[in-house]
Amino acid sequence: MTTTEKIANAKKRIDELERLIKYWNDYDHDEAKIVNFTSKIKNKVA
């Protein structure tokens, strides 16, 4: 494997990791919104 191929593979891995990090961050925010929403409903019902 040449140096150019190694660099290209590393770039692909970095891009994939960045996409995963963005997905996880977005998922954490969405999950927090869902939890806050359900707790507000419980407060109104009780």
VEXLUMDO-274913 format. One record per atom (N, C-alpha, C): z, x, y; atom name; residue in one letter. Coordinates in steps of 0.001 Angstrom, whole numbers, padded with zeros to 6 digits. Layout:
N
site z: Z&x: X&y: Y&atomo: CA&residuo: a
...
//
This chain:
46
site z: 000000&x: 000849&y: -001175&atomo: N&residuo: m
site z: 000000&x: 000000&y: 000000&atomo: CA&residuo: m
site z: 000000&x: 000897&y: 001242&atomo: C&residuo: m
site z: -000895&x: 000606&y: 002128&atomo: N&residuo: t
site z: -000996&x: 001434&y: 003329&atomo: CA&residuo: t
site z: 000062&x: 001012&y: 004348&atomo: C&residuo: t
site z: 000231&x: 001840&y: 005329&atomo: N&residuo: t
site z: 001186&x: 001546&y: 006400&atomo: CA&residuo: t
site z: 000790&x: 000268&y: 007133&atomo: C&residuo: t
site z: -000496&x: 000076&y: 007347&atomo: N&residuo: t
site z: -000971&x: -001123&y: 008035&atomo: CA&residuo: t
site z: -000621&x: -002379&y: 007239&atomo: C&residuo: t
site z: -000769&x: -002317&y: 005922&atomo: N&residuo: e
site z: -000418&x: -003458&y: 005073&atomo: CA&residuo: e
site z: 001089&x: -003720&y: 005092&atomo: C&residuo: e
site z: 001873&x: -002666&y: 005082&atomo: N&residuo: k
site z: 003325&x: -002817&y: 005146&atomo: CA&residuo: k
site z: 003743&x: -003488&y: 006454&atomo: C&residuo: k
site z: 003125&x: -003061&y: 007546&atomo: N&residuo: i
site z: 003438&x: -003646&y: 008851&atomo: CA&residuo: i
site z: 003033&x: -005121&y: 008879&atomo: C&residuo: i
site z: 001867&x: -005444&y: 008325&atomo: N&residuo: a
site z: 001400&x: -006832&y: 008293&atomo: CA&residuo: a
site z: 002349&x: -007702&y: 007471&atomo: C&residuo: a
site z: 002801&x: -007197&y: 006333&atomo: N&residuo: n
site z: 003741&x: -007952&y: 005491&atomo: CA&residuo: n
site z: 005086&x: -008138&y: 006190&atomo: C&residuo: n
site z: 005542&x: -007101&y: 006863&atomo: N&residuo: a
site z: 006808&x: -007200&y: 007592&atomo: CA&residuo: a
site z: 006694&x: -008233&y: 008710&atomo: C&residuo: a
site z: 005579&x: -008253&y: 009404&atomo: N&residuo: k
site z: 005348&x: -009227&y: 010473&atomo: CA&residuo: k
site z: 005374&x: -010649&y: 009916&atomo: C&residuo: k
site z: 004760&x: -010857&y: 008754&atomo: N&residuo: k
site z: 004781&x: -012184&y: 008123&atomo: CA&residuo: k
site z: 006204&x: -012609&y: 007789&atomo: C&residuo: k
site z: 006990&x: -011684&y: 007253&atomo: N&residuo: r
site z: 008381&x: -012000&y: 006907&atomo: CA&residuo: r
site z: 009196&x: -012317&y: 008154&atomo: C&residuo: r
site z: 008989&x: -011558&y: 009206&atomo: N&residuo: i
site z: 009710&x: -011801&y: 010462&atomo: CA&residuo: i
site z: 009349&x: -013172&y: 011014&atomo: C&residuo: i
site z: 008055&x: -013516&y: 010999&atomo: N&residuo: d
site z: 007622&x: -014823&y: 011490&atomo: CA&residuo: d
site z: 008247&x: -015947&y: 010677&atomo: C&residuo: d
site z: 008301&x: -015775&y: 009354&atomo: N&residuo: e
site z: 008896&x: -016792&y: 008495&atomo: CA&residuo: e
site z: 010381&x: -016943&y: 008783&atomo: C&residuo: e
site z: 011083&x: -015831&y: 008950&atomo: N&residuo: l
site z: 012508&x: -015896&y: 009264&atomo: CA&residuo: l
site z: 012754&x: -016570&y: 010605&atomo: C&residuo: l
site z: 011916&x: -016284&y: 011597&atomo: N&residuo: e
site z: 012067&x: -016922&y: 012903&atomo: CA&residuo: e
site z: 011867&x: -018434&y: 012794&atomo: C&residuo: e
site z: 010892&x: -018873&y: 011979&atomo: N&residuo: r
site z: 010679&x: -020307&y: 011776&atomo: CA&residuo: r
site z: 011879&x: -020940&y: 011086&atomo: C&residuo: r
site z: 012442&x: -020248&y: 010093&atomo: N&residuo: l
site z: 013627&x: -020774&y: 009402&atomo: CA&residuo: l
site z: 014821&x: -020887&y: 010343&atomo: C&residuo: l
site z: 015035&x: -019884&y: 011162&atomo: N&residuo: i
site z: 016144&x: -019912&y: 012120&atomo: CA&residuo: i
site z: 015975&x: -021075&y: 013086&atomo: C&residuo: i
site z: 014766&x: -021274&y: 013577&atomo: N&residuo: k
site z: 014501&x: -022394&y: 014488&atomo: CA&residuo: k
site z: 014754&x: -023717&y: 013784&atomo: C&residuo: k
site z: 014306&x: -023837&y: 012543&atomo: N&residuo: y
site z: 014524&x: -025069&y: 011773&atomo: CA&residuo: y
site z: 016015&x: -025326&y: 011599&atomo: C&residuo: y
site z: 016762&x: -024290&y: 011204&atomo: N&residuo: w
site z: 018200&x: -024458&y: 010994&atomo: CA&residuo: w
site z: 018905&x: -024854&y: 012283&atomo: C&residuo: w
site z: 018523&x: -024235&y: 013396&atomo: N&residuo: n
site z: 019141&x: -024581&y: 014681&atomo: CA&residuo: n
site z: 018832&x: -026025&y: 015055&atomo: C&residuo: n
site z: 017592&x: -026445&y: 014867&atomo: N&residuo: d
site z: 017222&x: -027831&y: 015169&atomo: CA&residuo: d
site z: 017958&x: -028788&y: 014247&atomo: C&residuo: d
site z: 018096&x: -028443&y: 012973&atomo: N&residuo: y
site z: 018781&x: -029293&y: 012006&atomo: CA&residuo: y
site z: 020254&x: -029450&y: 012379&atomo: C&residuo: y
site z: 020891&x: -028365&y: 012806&atomo: N&residuo: d
site z: 022299&x: -028432&y: 013199&atomo: CA&residuo: d
site z: 022484&x: -029381&y: 014376&atomo: C&residuo: d
site z: 021585&x: -029337&y: 015338&atomo: N&residuo: h
site z: 021686&x: -030217&y: 016498&atomo: CA&residuo: h
site z: 021460&x: -031672&y: 016087&atomo: C&residuo: h
site z: 020480&x: -031926&y: 015233&atomo: N&residuo: d
site z: 020212&x: -033290&y: 014781&atomo: CA&residuo: d
site z: 021392&x: -033837&y: 013990&atomo: C&residuo: d
site z: 021981&x: -033019&y: 013133&atomo: N&residuo: e
site z: 023121&x: -033450&y: 012334&atomo: CA&residuo: e
site z: 024305&x: -033790&y: 013239&atomo: C&residuo: e
site z: 024519&x: -033013&y: 014287&atomo: N&residuo: a
site z: 025616&x: -033274&y: 015213&atomo: CA&residuo: a
site z: 025400&x: -034611&y: 015922&atomo: C&residuo: a
site z: 024153&x: -034914&y: 016286&atomo: N&residuo: k
site z: 023859&x: -036186&y: 016942&atomo: CA&residuo: k
site z: 024154&x: -037345&y: 016001&atomo: C&residuo: k
site z: 023791&x: -037203&y: 014743&atomo: N&residuo: i
site z: 024029&x: -038267&y: 013769&atomo: CA&residuo: i
site z: 025528&x: -038487&y: 013589&atomo: C&residuo: i
site z: 026286&x: -037417&y: 013475&atomo: N&residuo: v
site z: 027737&x: -037541&y: 013283&atomo: CA&residuo: v
site z: 028372&x: -038197&y: 014497&atomo: C&residuo: v
site z: 027987&x: -037807&y: 015698&atomo: N&residuo: n
site z: 028548&x: -038405&y: 016909&atomo: CA&residuo: n
site z: 028200&x: -039884&y: 016991&atomo: C&residuo: n
site z: 026992&x: -040223&y: 016605&atomo: N&residuo: f
site z: 026562&x: -041618&y: 016662&atomo: CA&residuo: f
site z: 027383&x: -042479&y: 015705&atomo: C&residuo: f
site z: 027575&x: -042007&y: 014487&atomo: N&residuo: t
site z: 028334&x: -042799&y: 013518&atomo: CA&residuo: t
site z: 029790&x: -042916&y: 013931&atomo: C&residuo: t
site z: 030359&x: -041899&y: 014536&atomo: N&residuo: s
site z: 031763&x: -041998&y: 014944&atomo: CA&residuo: s
site z: 031921&x: -042997&y: 016072&atomo: C&residuo: s
site z: 030927&x: -043122&y: 016943&atomo: N&residuo: k
site z: 030988&x: -044122&y: 018019&atomo: CA&residuo: k
site z: 030935&x: -045524&y: 017418&atomo: C&residuo: k
site z: 030140&x: -045731&y: 016399&atomo: N&residuo: i
site z: 030053&x: -047036&y: 015756&atomo: CA&residuo: i
site z: 031397&x: -047397&y: 015128&atomo: C&residuo: i
site z: 032019&x: -046456&y: 014435&atomo: N&residuo: k
site z: 033304&x: -046711&y: 013790&atomo: CA&residuo: k
site z: 034355&x: -047100&y: 014826&atomo: C&residuo: k
site z: 034342&x: -046466&y: 016005&atomo: N&residuo: n
site z: 035305&x: -046782&y: 017041&atomo: CA&residuo: n
site z: 035117&x: -048219&y: 017547&atomo: C&residuo: n
site z: 033887&x: -048668&y: 017645&atomo: N&residuo: k
site z: 033628&x: -050022&y: 018133&atomo: CA&residuo: k
site z: 033991&x: -051062&y: 017080&atomo: C&residuo: k
site z: 033764&x: -050763&y: 015825&atomo: N&residuo: v
site z: 034066&x: -051706&y: 014758&atomo: CA&residuo: v
site z: 035571&x: -051861&y: 014583&atomo: C&residuo: v
site z: 036276&x: -050766&y: 014659&atomo: N&residuo: a
site z: 037720&x: -050802&y: 014464&atomo: CA&residuo: a
site z: 038364&x: -051395&y: 015692&atomo: C&residuo: a
//
